[in-house]
């Protein structure tokens, strides 16, 4: 994919944090005219990037929290350096975009992010609140060749990846509400949704779209979400969305690499918000009371209800926090 001039210029500024880079240096590195560099900077400024321009010093990218493909890709681990990263200003849903890309043959690990989603995909047809400029909304294409029965493991692995990402940059202790919600201080700060594309002939999943929505620094919510959702970090937390998105993508890809070993299940159990608690689970549009007993080796939730135990492999649960 050919990069535009503005993205090439942005890439150089991203690689020189806190430093002025002269227009002459950028022009030489990219084989452009200084006028072309100046026009690219003006375009970036109009899109919301805070770039200082000082005579005899050059250009400085200030700590603007604007998502950029280069800003994310440059922070990925070397082994994931060829990951395709796509960033959009606005989209209906990154999951929808990812499904289109997967159908067109996009490779394993391809990631699409957006500054906002106008109709973010939640579970069971619900929308995921995705305001502009404060969250991280991404979908990643996983081509793992796993069976249908192991599909829940991808969501389980993604939950652990999100928690590891948070703990790698803070002293926070997020918890997982089976199967796909991440909670912090009693509030939902992240939702995970997976959608599968299957192959009937092989009995495997051709690809899985893993959507992750993080309320990164989202502080204002609609009335119906104020008591349920909260921000991961406060606005003054010194971490950009580009940096955290890269950390999250690194952890997701590492979890996918280790999926066959299933060595994350114990960690998932230890992070559970519901084990040992009285819960409600939704089945055939009816809520049932139960006690959450265990997470089995395939990520299923073992519950005790009516004096018997059974295993849930999908569905929605509710617990008093």
Secondary structure, DSSP 8 states (H G I E B T S, - for coil): ----HHHHHHHHHHTSTT--B-HHHHHHHHT--HHHHHHHHHHHHHTT--EEEETTTEEEE-S-----HHHHHTTS-GGGTT--EEEES-BS-HHHHHHHHHHTT--TT-EEEES-BSSEE-GGG-EE---TTT-EEEEEEE----BGGGHHHHHHHHHHHHHHHHHHHSS---EEETTTEEEETTEEEEEEEEEEEEETTTTEEEEEEEEEEE-SS-----TTTTTTB--SS-TT-S--HHHHHHHHHHHHHHHHHTGGGTTTHHHHHHTBSSTTSEEEEEETTEEEEEEEEEE-TTS-EEEEETTEEEEESS-EEEE--
